Amino acid sequence: MSTRTAPFLAAYDALLARWPVPVEPLAVRTPHGTTRINACGPTDGRPLVLLHGGGATSTMWFANAGAWAEAGHRVLAVDLIGDPGRSIHDGAPLRDLPGLLGWLDAVLDQLGVPEADFCAHSYGAWITLQYALHAPTRVGRLALLDPTQCFTGFRPGYLLRALPLFLPRRTPARARSYLDWESAGGHGLDPAWRDLYALGYADFPASPVITGPRPTPARLHSLTTPLLTLYAANSRPHNPHHTAEATRHAVPHATIAILPGTSHHSLPTAAAPEVNRHVLDFLRPARP
């Protein structure tokens, strides 16, 4: 642990300690490095893979994972490779979307999970939707929380406001300012998670972010995986009502809801009871 990343890792462990169920830290080796998975729930439960948004780390599921584990799911919360977190990107570089999807294939292979349900937020939702199109037989059900770059693009005003995040001389203050703007003054954000995000942004040696286009309408129409999308009513990245309509048009079988009083980053925690209920109602029963 370097002096620079020590405060981030300490904050990561403190937030993970708030999960209301016992957590088993797992590490699997892939060609791109070592991936950390925070697992909970019965080992014989149906796997539920969680992918976080950019910079959020798998600890962000502290208000959700316990409810899903207690319902009988084997929750597998993954730290994205190359992103702030406890995964270590010390192997082959990740250069494009096929490489990212191959990494996720390798993670599931190493975990011995041939097929699972998935729940993901933000950037993690884009990866997961692309993965469901790439490997449909490995994705049973797909729950996306305020997904970005999936069914509509970003608002131009959001991109302008987020641009400073990609400039040099990163500071925690810049990340906190962005989060507070996106959530209207920090409303609904957990203070400890907000600080963790800011420390990871400023001090963690993350790899370049893999981005790409939205799936084409033809590819989206080919999606047969059962789909749940939950949108934040006050989301800044996109217009939630327009995006919900675009989702309905692209994937007619999707279950869609807009949760009031939530922003993009606060959705999983500020509306945790509603999110947890929607996801559990959507997933196949984990117990007979």
Salt bridges, closest charged atoms under 4 A:
ASP13 OD2 - ARG86 NH2 2.97
GLU24 OE1 - ARG74 NH2 2.90
ASP83 OD2 - HIS52 ND1 3.98
ASP90 OD1 - ARG29 NH1 2.90
ASP105 OD2 - HIS134 NE2 2.86
ASP105 OD1 - ARG138 NH1 3.43
ASP109 OD1 - ARG138 NH1 2.92
GLU115 OE2 - ARG46 NH2 2.89
ASP117 OD2 - ARG46 NE 2.74
ASP117 OD1 - ARG284 NH1 3.74
ASP146 OD1 - HIS238 NE2 3.13
ASP146 OD2 - HIS264 ND1 2.54
ASP180 OD2 - ARG194 NH2 2.84
GLU182 OE1 - HIS265 ND1 3.06
ASP190 OD1 - ARG18 NH2 2.89
ASP195 OD1 - ARG176 NE 3.14
ASP195 OD1 - ARG194 NH1 3.86
ASP203 OD1 - ARG4 NE 3.71
GLU245 OE1 - ARG248 NH1 3.04
ASP281 OD2 - ARG277 NH1 3.98
